[in-house]
Amino acid sequence: MKKMWTAVMVVGFIAAVVAIGQEVTSVNAVGFNKITIRPQTRVLLTPTFESFGDSTIVDLVGDQLPTGSRAWIFNRATQSYATCAKLKGGWSGSGTTNVIFRGDAFWLYNGGTTTNEVAFMGEVPYTYNDGKTSTVYSIQGYDGVGYAFPVDVIWTNTTLSQNMTTGDRLFVWDDEGNYSSYARLKGGWATPAGLTIPAGRAFFVYTTGASVDWEEIAPYDL
């Protein structure tokens, strides 16, 4: 089994009290993973769990980052960003009502002076919540997407990498603030062997052909 980045995994009927104070009953596994963000640093993320409620920045992040932090939610249709800023009274901006689904890409910036951990919690996507198969639709041109399950994945094992063609590219963001760019050549991907996308991290691709739908089946059994 691939490494699953969940600190809590419980199977059966679960009554979980989440950060916003809701009581949730589930017949699936519940878990969370933590993303470490250094001060004055931004990371490129995607949700990997089924949310207990709405999946806006307000719901996903809440008060886990200090005042001065920011978020940018990528709109794949318009190739633009909806922005959010963390103020003393909470999150503000055009992106605060944008629902972020599994496989969507968004930036999160730690505007504080210390390193912060942001925990994302929810149901592990599988049969019980119709998450066994996940699809990111109509990927074309320059697009920000993410692997929609809470596990690390080798890039060349994804169906997206296998469906991309010669001339297409992958852009992976690191915590130092740089992109690494990799090309799809006639003989395959010019990537380091075993290049891995960590759980919860999004990335950008550039495709030269017609739009493709990226469909993945959960790589684990619960």
ROPA-837415 format. One record per residue: z negated, y, x of N, C-alpha, C in turn; residue number from 0; chain. Coordinates in pm, 1 decimal. Layout:
% ROPA-837415
     n_pz     n_py     n_px    ca_pz    ca_py    ca_px     c_pz     c_py     c_px vextor firo
        Z        Y        X        Z        Y        X        Z        Y        X    NUM    A
...
END
This chain:
% ROPA-837415
     n_pz     n_py     n_px    ca_pz    ca_py    ca_px     c_pz     c_py     c_px vextor firo
      0.0   -119.7     84.5      0.0      0.0      0.0      0.0    123.9     87.5      0    A
     74.2    224.5     45.8     73.7    350.0    118.1    -61.3    417.9    102.7      1    A
    -92.7    502.6    199.3   -220.8    571.9    195.1   -224.4    668.2     78.4      2    A
   -321.3    650.9     -9.3   -335.9    739.0   -125.9   -444.1    842.1    -96.1      3    A
   -405.4    969.2   -109.3   -497.6   1077.8    -75.7   -582.1   1113.8   -195.7      4    A
   -668.2   1020.6   -235.8   -760.4   1048.7   -344.6   -900.3   1016.2   -297.8      5    A
   -989.0   1110.3   -311.1  -1126.3   1089.3   -268.0  -1205.5   1009.8   -370.8      6    A
  -1159.6   1010.6   -496.9  -1227.2    936.4   -601.8  -1121.7    856.9   -676.9      7    A
  -1138.7    725.5   -684.8  -1047.8    642.0   -761.1  -1131.1    549.9   -848.6      8    A
  -1125.2    567.9   -980.2  -1202.7    487.2  -1072.2  -1108.3    437.8  -1180.7      9    A
  -1106.0    306.5  -1203.9  -1019.1    251.2  -1306.1  -1103.1    208.9  -1424.9     10    A
  -1053.6    235.7  -1545.5  -1126.3    205.4  -1667.8  -1144.4    331.9  -1747.3     11    A
  -1231.1    328.9  -1843.0  -1259.3    449.0  -1920.5  -1349.9    540.2  -1838.6     12    A
  -1306.9    664.6  -1823.8  -1376.6    757.9  -1736.4  -1406.6    884.8  -1813.7     13    A
  -1527.9    932.1  -1803.8  -1560.7   1064.3  -1856.8  -1581.7   1153.3  -1736.9     14    A
  -1488.5   1243.5  -1711.8  -1493.5   1325.7  -1591.8  -1513.0   1470.5  -1630.7     15    A
  -1605.9   1536.9  -1566.6  -1625.7   1679.0  -1589.6  -1558.5   1752.4  -1474.9     16    A
  -1456.8   1830.3  -1506.3  -1381.0   1898.5  -1403.9  -1433.7   2039.4  -1387.6     17    A
  -1372.1   2113.0  -1292.4  -1427.4   2242.8  -1252.1  -1436.7   2340.7  -1367.0     18    A
  -1346.3   2328.8  -1464.4  -1348.4   2425.9  -1572.6  -1442.0   2383.7  -1684.6     19    A
  -1514.1   2272.4  -1664.7  -1617.8   2235.8  -1758.0  -1572.2   2148.8  -1872.7     20    A
  -1447.0   2099.0  -1869.5  -1400.0   2012.4  -1975.0  -1450.5   1870.2  -1954.3     21    A
  -1472.1   1800.0  -2062.8  -1498.7   1657.4  -2053.1  -1370.6   1584.3  -2088.0     22    A
  -1331.0   1491.8  -2001.1  -1203.4   1424.8  -2017.0  -1225.8   1274.3  -2017.4     23    A
  -1168.8   1205.8  -2115.2  -1175.5   1060.5  -2118.7  -1040.2   1005.1  -2081.1     24    A
  -1037.7    905.3  -1994.0   -912.3    854.5  -1941.8   -915.7    703.9  -1930.4     25    A
   -799.5    641.2  -1943.2   -788.1    498.2  -1915.8   -712.6    477.9  -1786.2     26    A
   -696.2    579.7  -1710.7   -623.2    570.7  -1585.5   -717.0    604.4  -1470.1     27    A
   -663.4    600.5  -1348.5   -740.4    636.5  -1230.8   -743.6    787.2  -1215.1     28    A
   -859.9    837.3  -1177.8   -877.9    980.3  -1156.3   -905.0   1002.6  -1008.5     29    A
   -844.4   1104.3   -952.8   -866.4   1129.4   -811.4   -843.6   1273.9   -775.9     30    A
   -863.6   1304.8   -648.2   -834.1   1438.4   -600.9   -800.9   1432.3   -453.1     31    A
   -730.0   1531.8   -407.9   -708.2   1546.8   -264.6   -735.1   1690.8   -225.8     32    A
   -767.6   1710.8    -99.7   -803.6   1842.9    -50.8   -699.8   1891.1     50.0     33    A
   -665.4   2017.8     37.0   -575.0   2082.7    130.7   -654.7   2187.3    207.8     34    A
   -650.6   2180.0    339.6   -720.5   2276.4    423.9   -625.8   2391.2    457.2     35    A
   -671.3   2514.0    433.1   -588.7   2631.9    459.3   -665.4   2726.2    551.7     36    A
   -611.6   2750.0    668.2   -675.0   2840.7    762.5   -663.7   2985.1    714.4     37    A
   -748.0   3074.3    761.8   -741.1   3214.6    718.5   -608.1   3278.3    756.2     38    A
   -560.0   3364.0    666.8   -434.7   3436.7    688.0   -316.8   3341.3    709.4     39    A
   -323.1   3227.5    641.8   -219.0   3124.1    656.1   -172.4   3080.9    518.3     40    A
    -44.3   3047.7    505.9      8.0   2997.5    379.4     60.3   2855.2    396.8     41    A
     50.5   2778.5    289.6     97.4   2640.3    289.2    190.7   2620.8    169.7     42    A
    279.1   2524.8    181.2    378.6   2496.4     77.2    339.1   2366.4      8.4     43    A
    309.1   2374.6   -121.5    244.6   2263.6   -190.6    320.0   2221.2   -315.9     44    A
    281.7   2103.1   -368.4    326.9   2056.4   -498.7    213.1   1980.9   -564.8     45    A
    196.3   1991.3   -697.4     96.5   1906.8   -765.0    139.0   1760.1   -759.4     46    A
     40.8   1671.2   -748.7     72.3   1528.0   -746.4     -5.9   1449.0   -851.4     47    A
    -90.5   1518.1   -929.0   -168.5   1452.0  -1033.3   -128.8   1505.2  -1171.0     48    A
   -152.9   1422.5  -1272.7   -138.2   1469.8  -1409.7   -258.4   1558.7  -1440.4     49    A
   -232.0   1679.0  -1485.2   -338.9   1775.5  -1506.7   -419.9   1740.5  -1630.0     50    A
   -548.9   1779.2  -1629.2   -635.5   1764.8  -1746.0   -607.1   1873.6  -1849.8     51    A
   -538.2   1978.9  -1807.7   -505.7   2088.0  -1899.2   -376.5   2151.4  -1853.4     52    A
   -368.1   2283.8  -1863.9   -251.9   2353.6  -1811.2   -255.7   2351.8  -1658.7     53    A
   -137.3   2358.7  -1598.5   -129.5   2355.8  -1452.4    -78.1   2488.4  -1400.2     54    A
   -151.9   2594.5  -1427.6   -119.9   2724.5  -1370.0   -203.6   2742.0  -1243.4     55    A
   -174.7   2846.8  -1169.0   -256.0   2876.7  -1051.7   -401.9   2895.7  -1090.5     56    A
   -424.3   2958.4  -1204.6   -560.8   2978.9  -1253.6   -631.5   2845.2  -1270.7     57    A
   -561.0   2745.1  -1325.8   -620.7   2614.4  -1350.3   -631.4   2531.6  -1222.1     58    A
   -528.2   2535.1  -1139.7   -523.2   2450.5  -1021.3   -616.6   2499.1   -911.0     59    A
   -620.9   2628.5   -890.1   -694.2   2684.6   -776.4   -824.4   2751.5   -819.2     60    A
   -820.3   2829.0   -928.2   -941.9   2895.5   -973.9  -1003.2   2983.7   -867.5     61    A
  -1132.8   2964.0   -843.6  -1205.8   3045.1   -746.2  -1222.0   2975.8   -611.0     62    A
  -1136.3   2880.9   -581.7  -1149.5   2807.8   -455.7  -1099.5   2887.5   -334.8     63    A
  -1027.8   2996.4   -359.5   -984.1   3084.4   -251.7  -1041.8   3224.3   -274.2     64    A
  -1062.7   3299.6   -166.6  -1128.9   3429.8   -179.1  -1034.4   3538.8   -227.0     65    A
  -1093.3   3652.1   -262.2  -1017.0   3771.9   -296.7   -922.0   3806.1   -182.3     66    A
   -800.6   3843.6   -219.4   -698.9   3873.2   -119.2   -600.6   3759.8    -98.1     67    A
   -630.0   3645.8   -157.2   -537.7   3533.0   -147.7   -420.2   3554.4   -242.8     68    A
   -312.7   3479.3   -220.1   -193.3   3497.6   -300.5   -126.1   3362.6   -327.5     69    A
    -40.3   3362.2   -427.8     41.3   3244.8   -458.1    180.0   3291.4   -498.4     70    A
    279.1   3211.3   -463.3    416.9   3236.9   -503.0    472.0   3107.0   -560.9     71    A
    515.5   3111.4   -686.8    565.4   2992.2   -755.2    716.9   2999.3   -759.2     72    A
    781.2   2899.4   -699.9    926.2   2900.0   -688.4    990.4   2862.4   -821.3     73    A
   1083.6   2946.2   -866.9   1160.1   2918.8   -988.1   1295.0   2861.6   -945.3     74    A
   1315.5   2734.0   -969.7   1435.8   2666.7   -922.3   1560.5   2715.8   -993.8     75    A
   1546.8   2758.2  -1117.8   1662.8   2801.7  -1195.2   1715.7   2936.3  -1147.8     76    A
   1624.0   3028.4  -1116.8   1664.4   3163.9  -1079.2   1659.5   3187.8   -928.2     77    A
   1610.8   3087.6   -851.9   1597.2   3101.6   -706.9   1510.7   3222.1   -672.0     78    A
   1402.5   3238.9   -745.4   1313.1   3352.2   -723.0   1168.4   3304.3   -731.0     79    A
   1075.5   3395.7   -704.9    934.2   3363.0   -705.0    858.9   3446.1   -808.7     80    A
    764.6   3380.7   -876.7    666.2   3452.0   -956.8    541.1   3465.1   -871.0     81    A
    483.2   3583.6   -865.2    374.4   3609.8   -772.0    239.6   3617.8   -843.0     82    A
    136.0   3584.9   -766.9     -2.0   3593.1   -816.0    -89.9   3645.5   -703.2     83    A
   -189.5   3724.1   -737.9   -285.1   3774.4   -639.8   -426.0   3744.7   -687.7     84    A
   -513.0   3704.8   -595.1   -652.3   3676.0   -627.8   -733.0   3805.0   -612.2     85    A
   -779.9   3857.9   -724.2   -861.3   3978.9   -725.7  -1006.4   3942.0   -751.8     86    A
  -1094.4   4042.0   -751.4  -1235.8   4014.2   -776.2  -1258.8   3953.6   -913.7     87    A
  -1177.0   3994.3  -1010.1  -1193.9   3943.1  -1145.5  -1115.6   3817.1  -1175.7     88    A
  -1042.5   3766.4  -1077.8   -963.4   3645.4  -1099.7   -819.5   3666.9  -1056.7     89    A
   -732.0   3576.7  -1097.9   -591.7   3583.7  -1061.0   -517.2   3682.1  -1150.1     90    A
   -422.5   3754.3  -1089.9   -342.7   3851.1  -1162.8   -199.0   3843.8  -1113.5     91    A
   -105.3   3879.9  -1201.0     34.3   3883.3  -1160.6    123.8   3806.1  -1254.8     92    A
    254.5   3818.2  -1232.9    352.8   3759.9  -1323.8    348.2   3608.0  -1326.4     93    A
    297.3   3545.7  -1219.7    299.9   3400.3  -1212.1    178.2   3330.0  -1267.8     94    A
     82.5   3405.5  -1320.4    -42.6   3341.3  -1363.3    -24.8   3252.9  -1486.1     95    A
     82.0   3271.3  -1560.8    104.7   3187.8  -1679.0    209.2   3079.4  -1653.8     96    A
    265.9   3076.8  -1534.5    367.0   2976.1  -1502.3    302.7   2839.1  -1486.3     97    A
    348.4   2741.9  -1563.0    299.8   2604.8  -1549.1    371.1   2539.0  -1431.9     98    A
    294.2   2477.9  -1342.7    348.6   2414.2  -1222.9    339.9   2262.8  -1242.7     99    A
    453.8   2199.2  -1252.4    458.8   2055.7  -1278.0    464.8   1977.8  -1147.0    100    A
    432.0   1848.6  -1156.9    446.2   1762.7  -1039.4    591.1   1769.9   -989.2    101    A
    605.4   1788.9   -858.4    738.3   1801.4   -800.0    786.7   1944.2   -786.1    102    A
    714.1   2041.5   -846.3    746.6   2183.4   -828.8    684.8   2234.1   -698.7    103    A
    748.0   2334.0   -639.4    698.4   2389.8   -513.3    632.0   2524.9   -535.8    104    A
    520.4   2547.4   -466.5    457.4   2679.7   -468.1    387.5   2704.5   -335.7    105    A
    381.4   2831.3   -298.1    310.9   2873.3   -177.7    169.0   2916.2   -214.4    106    A
     75.3   2886.4   -124.8    -62.8   2929.5   -142.8   -110.9   2990.1    -11.5    107    A
   -160.8   3112.7    -20.2   -202.3   3189.0     98.5   -351.4   3216.5     92.8    108    A
   -419.9   3183.8    201.4   -563.2   3210.5    214.8   -581.0   3349.6    273.1    109    A
   -621.8   3444.7    188.0   -637.1   3582.1    232.4   -773.4   3614.4    290.0    110    A
   -857.9   3512.9    308.7   -992.0   3536.5    361.0   -998.3   3532.4    512.3    111    A
  -1120.5   3527.7    564.1  -1142.7   3528.7    708.9  -1194.6   3394.4    760.0    112    A
  -1209.7   3297.7    670.5  -1256.6   3165.6    710.8  -1163.9   3058.8    651.6    113    A
  -1168.9   2940.8    710.0  -1090.4   2828.2    660.1  -1146.3   2782.0    525.2    114    A
  -1057.4   2753.2    431.4  -1098.8   2707.5    299.2  -1032.8   2573.8    266.8    115    A
  -1103.0   2492.6    190.5  -1045.4   2370.9    135.7  -1021.4   2391.9    -13.5    116    A
   -902.3   2355.0    -58.4   -868.8   2362.8   -200.4   -848.0   2220.4   -250.5    117    A
   -925.7   2180.7   -351.2   -916.5   2045.6   -406.5   -834.0   2048.2   -534.3    118    A
   -741.9   1954.8   -544.8   -661.5   1938.2   -665.2   -699.4   1805.8   -729.8    119    A
   -731.7   1811.0   -858.5   -786.4   1694.6   -927.0   -704.8   1663.0  -1050.9    120    A
   -700.2   1535.1  -1088.7   -631.7   1496.1  -1210.9   -614.7   1346.6  -1219.6    121    A
   -535.7   1301.9  -1317.4   -506.7   1160.7  -1332.5   -396.2   1118.9  -1236.7    122    A
   -415.5   1005.6  -1172.4   -310.8    951.1  -1087.3   -193.6    911.9  -1177.2    123    A
    -73.4    962.4  -1150.0     40.1    933.1  -1238.7     77.2    785.4  -1236.2    124    A
     74.3    725.7  -1352.5    111.8    585.3  -1365.5    138.3    554.9  -1511.6    125    A
    146.7    428.1  -1547.2    193.2    385.6  -1679.1    115.4    451.8  -1792.2    126    A
    -17.3    461.8  -1779.2    -98.9    510.2  -1890.2    -64.9    652.1  -1931.3    127    A
    -21.8    733.7  -1836.1     12.0    871.4  -1870.7    160.1    899.6  -1849.8    128    A
    242.3    795.0  -1860.7    388.5    808.6  -1851.5    432.5    866.0  -1717.9    129    A
    357.0    838.0  -1613.3    392.3    892.2  -1482.5    442.1    788.7  -1384.4    130    A
    468.7    665.7  -1429.2    514.6    563.0  -1335.8    646.8    602.8  -1271.7    131    A
    734.5    666.0  -1350.2    860.1    719.2  -1297.8    857.4    870.9  -1308.2    132    A
    889.6    938.0  -1199.4    892.5   1084.1  -1197.5   1031.2   1130.0  -1155.7    133    A
   1081.7   1231.9  -1223.9   1214.8   1283.5  -1195.7   1210.7   1434.6  -1179.1    134    A
   1270.7   1482.8  -1070.8   1295.1   1625.0  -1051.0   1444.0   1645.7  -1077.2    135    A
   1476.5   1723.1  -1179.6   1613.3   1731.8  -1227.9   1693.6   1842.5  -1159.2    136    A
   1822.2   1817.0  -1148.9   1922.9   1918.0  -1112.5   1892.8   1988.5   -980.8    137    A
   1876.5   1911.8   -875.2   1858.8   1968.5   -741.8   1996.8   2006.0   -688.0    138    A
   2012.2   2131.7   -651.5   2142.0   2178.2   -602.5   2124.2   2303.5   -520.3    139    A
   2201.9   2314.5   -413.6   2193.2   2430.8   -326.9   2058.7   2435.9   -256.1    140    A
   2005.4   2555.7   -242.6   1875.1   2574.9   -178.2   1767.0   2552.5   -282.8    141    A
   1677.8   2456.8   -259.6   1583.8   2418.6   -364.9   1450.2   2376.1   -305.5    142    A
   1341.0   2419.2   -369.5   1206.9   2380.6   -328.4   1152.8   2272.3   -419.3    143    A
   1116.1   2158.7   -361.6   1071.3   2044.1   -439.7    960.5   1970.7   -364.3    144    A
    903.0   1868.0   -429.3    798.7   1789.3   -364.4    795.8   1648.1   -418.6    145    A
    742.1   1556.6   -338.3    724.7   1418.1   -380.2    610.4   1414.2   -481.0    146    A
    637.1   1361.3   -599.9    547.0   1382.1   -714.3    437.0   1277.6   -728.4    147    A
    401.9   1209.9   -619.7    292.6   1112.9   -623.5    192.0   1143.5   -512.6    148    A
     63.2   1107.8   -532.2    -41.8   1145.3   -435.3    -51.6   1051.0   -316.4    149    A
     61.3   1031.7   -248.0     65.5    948.6   -127.6    155.0   1015.2    -24.2    150    A
    128.3    985.2    102.8    223.3   1023.0    206.8    351.1    941.6    188.0    151    A
    465.1   1000.4    222.1    591.2    927.5    207.8    681.1    955.1    328.5    152    A
    741.5    850.8    382.0    841.0    867.4    487.2    967.1    925.9    423.7    153    A
   1016.2   1034.0    479.1   1127.1   1106.7    418.7   1246.0   1015.3    387.2    154    A
   1285.3    932.3    482.7   1404.6    850.4    462.5   1382.5    736.7    363.3    155    A
   1258.0    717.6    317.5   1231.2    619.3    212.3   1248.8    677.9     73.0    156    A
   1261.9    809.2     62.8   1277.8    871.6    -67.9   1421.3    854.1   -116.9    157    A
   1436.8    842.3   -247.0   1572.4    831.2   -301.5   1648.7    962.0   -285.3    158    A
   1577.1   1075.9   -279.1   1645.1   1203.0   -257.6   1717.3   1203.1   -123.6    159    A
   1648.9   1161.1    -18.7   1711.4   1158.7    113.9   1832.3   1066.7    115.1    160    A
   1825.2    958.0     41.0   1933.4    861.4     38.5   2052.7    909.1    -43.0    161    A
   2028.7   1000.8   -137.8   2136.9   1052.0   -221.9   2202.0   1177.8   -165.7    162    A
   2140.9   1237.5    -63.8   2200.0   1356.4     -3.3   2313.7   1315.6     89.6    163    A
   2403.8   1408.0    116.1   2526.3   1375.4    187.6   2537.4   1453.3    318.2    164    A
   2639.3   1420.0    395.2   2665.4   1486.3    523.2   2674.1   1637.8    505.0    165    A
   2601.2   1708.8    587.5   2598.0   1854.8    577.8   2477.8   1908.6    504.2    166    A
   2408.0   1822.5    431.7   2285.1   1864.9    364.3   2172.3   1878.8    466.2    167    A
   2064.8   1950.9    427.3   1956.7   1976.5    522.4   1820.6   1966.6    454.5    168    A
   1722.0   1936.8    536.3   1581.5   1933.2    496.6   1506.1   2037.1    578.3    169    A
   1416.4   2113.5    510.6   1334.8   2214.3    578.6   1187.5   2184.0    550.9    170    A
   1113.6   2152.8    655.8    971.8   2117.5    643.4    888.5   2229.0    705.5    171    A
    793.6   2282.2    627.3    706.5   2391.2    671.4    581.0   2333.7    735.7    172    A
    539.7   2391.1    848.4    415.5   2344.9    909.7    307.4   2451.2    897.8    173    A
    184.2   2414.2    933.3     71.0   2505.7    917.3     68.9   2615.3   1024.1    174    A
    161.9   2610.4   1118.4    172.1   2716.0   1218.2    263.6   2828.4   1171.3    175    A
    325.6   2809.4   1055.4    410.9   2913.0    999.9    556.3   2900.6   1039.5    176    A
    601.8   2776.5   1060.3    739.7   2755.2   1102.4    806.1   2646.6   1018.9    177    A
    939.0   2659.1   1001.8   1018.7   2552.4    944.4   1074.3   2464.0   1055.0    178    A
   1079.0   2334.6   1028.9   1158.8   2243.2   1108.3   1276.9   2202.6   1021.5    179    A
   1397.7   2214.3   1074.6   1519.0   2188.0    997.8   1586.0   2061.0   1049.1    180    A
   1626.3   1974.9    955.2   1689.4   1848.1    990.7   1817.3   1830.7    910.0    181    A
   1921.9   1779.6    975.7   2052.6   1768.0    912.3   2082.7   1623.2    874.6    182    A
   2156.8   1610.1    766.2   2211.6   1479.6    726.8   2348.9   1466.5    792.1    183    A
   2359.9   1370.9    884.8   2483.6   1347.8    956.4   2557.0   1228.1    897.2    184    A
   2675.7   1199.7    947.1   2752.6   1086.7    895.5   2676.6    955.1    912.6    185    A
   2602.7    944.4   1021.9   2531.1    820.0   1048.6   2391.1    814.8    991.6    186    A
   2347.8    921.2    926.1   2213.1    924.7    869.1   2142.4   1053.6    904.8    187    A
   2012.8   1055.2    884.1   1934.4   1176.4    906.0   1897.7   1194.4   1052.9    188    A
   1913.5   1316.0   1102.1   1873.1   1349.4   1239.0   1728.6   1396.2   1237.5    189    A
   1639.9   1306.5   1198.9   1497.0   1336.0   1191.7   1422.8   1245.2   1288.0    190    A
   1302.1   1285.7   1330.6   1220.2   1194.6   1410.9   1191.6   1066.5   1333.0    191    A
   1182.3    957.1   1404.0   1154.5    829.1   1338.7   1024.2    838.2   1259.9    192    A
   1029.6    795.6   1134.4    908.8    794.1   1052.8    861.3    929.9   1008.5    193    A
    949.7   1031.1   1007.3    909.0   1164.1    961.9    843.0   1153.3    824.6    194    A
    718.8   1198.6    815.8    638.3   1178.6    694.9    609.1   1310.7    625.4    195    A
    625.5   1310.1    493.2    584.4   1423.2    411.2    443.1   1393.8    361.4    196    A
    342.1   1470.7    403.6    205.0   1444.8    358.7    189.5   1464.9    208.7    197    A
     96.7   1392.9    150.5     70.3   1404.0      6.7     40.4   1548.1    -31.2    198    A
    105.9   1595.7   -135.8     80.4   1728.7   -187.0    155.2   1840.3   -118.7    199    A
    235.7   1808.2    -17.4    311.4   1911.3     53.2    455.6   1914.5      0.9    200    A
    502.7   2033.1    -32.5    639.7   2050.6    -77.8    729.9   2082.3     41.7    201    A
    858.0   2095.1     16.7    955.6   2123.6    121.4   1079.2   2182.6     54.0    202    A
   1173.1   2228.7    135.8   1299.1   2280.0     83.3   1414.0   2192.4    130.2    203    A
   1514.6   2184.3     46.2   1637.1   2114.7     83.6   1755.5   2207.2     56.4    204    A
   1864.9   2177.4    125.6   1990.7   2245.0     96.3   2096.0   2138.1     74.3    205    A
   2154.9   2136.8    -44.7   2256.3   2036.9    -76.8   2390.8   2105.3    -96.9    206    A
   2496.5   2039.4    -52.4   2629.3   2099.4    -54.9   2714.9   2048.6   -170.5    207    A
   2672.3   1942.5   -237.0   2752.6   1884.1   -342.7   2703.8   1918.9   -481.7    208    A
   2741.9   1834.9   -577.4   2699.6   1852.8   -716.2   2550.2   1828.8   -728.3    209    A
   2491.0   1878.9   -835.8   2347.1   1863.4   -855.5   2310.7   1715.6   -869.0    210    A
   2193.0   1681.7   -820.6   2143.7   1544.6   -829.3   2006.1   1545.1   -894.3    211    A
   1973.4   1437.0   -962.6   1839.5   1416.4  -1016.9   1763.4   1324.9   -923.1    212    A
   1643.7   1367.6   -884.0   1562.8   1289.4   -790.4   1461.6   1208.5   -869.2    213    A
   1484.0   1080.1   -877.2   1394.4    990.4   -951.8   1322.1    896.9   -855.9    214    A
   1191.4    890.7   -870.7   1107.5    800.7   -790.1   1016.2    719.9   -881.0    215    A
    989.3    596.2   -839.8    894.3    509.9   -909.3    764.8    508.9   -829.2    216    A
    650.6    509.7   -896.7    520.5    509.6   -827.2    516.5    398.8   -722.3    217    A
    480.7    431.0   -598.4    482.9    333.0   -489.8    354.1    252.4   -478.0    218    A
    275.7    246.1   -585.4    147.3    175.8   -580.6    122.6    108.9   -715.3    219    A
     29.3     14.7   -715.0    -16.0    -50.1   -837.3   -161.4    -17.1   -857.4    220    A
   -200.9      9.2   -981.3   -340.5     40.4  -1013.9   -401.7    -72.3  -1095.3    221    A
END
